[in-house]
Amino acid sequence: MHRSPELVSSNEGYRLWASTYDTTRSPLHLLEEHVLSRWVQDFRRGVALDVGCGTGRLMRWLRARGFESVVGVDRSHEMLQVAVDTDCVVVNGDAIRLPIASHSVDVACSSFTLNHVRDLQLAAAEMARCVRTGGTIYVAEYHPIATEHNWTRSFKSDDQTVSIHLFPHRTEDYIEAFQSVGFSLVRMAEPKVGLELLAINDPRVPAFVDRFAGVPLILMMMFQCAKT
Ligand SMILES: C[S@@+](CC[C@H](N)C(=O)[O-])C[C@H]1O[C@@H](n2cnc3c(N)ncnc32)[C@H](O)[C@@H]1O
């Protein structure tokens, strides 16, 4: 019998997903990394912070591109349990009260996390506080348009589809939140699902491309500290 997806909180969702999160490559992650590989050339390679680091995917990616050190913060103990296998420092904590010293990182990143945070303004202020003068903030999120195409943050757990609750922030909400804490938008991309994803060896991909072809599923933004 077909069961409709069970909607759960972010805490519960990532508790259930942690052990299998890394077993399949998400097409969204590949799209993000494809664009980010160009942007990263403009990042100051020093200390990077990953807010909502999860199992460490982006931290590993940044280390492989020459960052001196990467520190990750996440609210889920279960996701961090997987991330401890990276050569990065991981800390349990919340995006709205980061356990990180002020002005201590060159780049603060957050991928697919701020949509789980109700108060975007608080999260933006915390990321801005941690960044050194002249530093960069990078954010990737599920695109607001994706939800109009019935896209959900879901996965399978015990044969049941589980969908994780999101706060649907608008593009302008992100831009205004970071501008209000002294960061200007310097780059934005809305990569669309395209045929290049078919190169991924994953049985889910053809159906994914079929369903979302031409739809921008990710919103990527790079902000620069207004003061230099
Ligand atoms: C979709 S995962 C993204 C993980 C990783 N950034 C990546 O792109 O693979 C979202 C992560 O955000 C974390 N998260 C959600 N709300 C959070 C908050 N308020 N503070 C810190 N982490 C949070 C979750 O526990 C989860 O690990």
The ligand as an ORCA input file, in Angstrom:
! r2SCAN-3c Opt
* xyz 0 1
  C      20.880     18.759      4.326
  S      22.014     18.630      5.655
  C      23.411     19.431      4.900
  C      24.709     18.875      5.350
  C      25.909     19.429      4.573
  N      25.997     20.880      4.689
  C      25.837     19.038      3.122
  O      25.598     19.927      2.279
  O      25.984     17.847      2.806
  C      21.461     19.875      6.793
  C      22.240     19.875      8.098
  O      21.892     21.051      8.837
  C      21.847     20.725     10.222
  N      21.059     21.747     10.902
  C      19.745     22.017     10.773
  N      19.406     23.061     11.543
  C      20.540     23.465     12.178
  C      20.844     24.507     13.093
  N      19.892     25.347     13.536
  N      22.100     24.629     13.536
  C      23.084     23.777     13.112
  N      22.849     22.763     12.239
  C      21.594     22.616     11.770
  C      21.231     19.328     10.233
  O      21.485     18.652     11.454
  C      21.923     18.688      9.021
  O      23.108     18.031      9.382
*
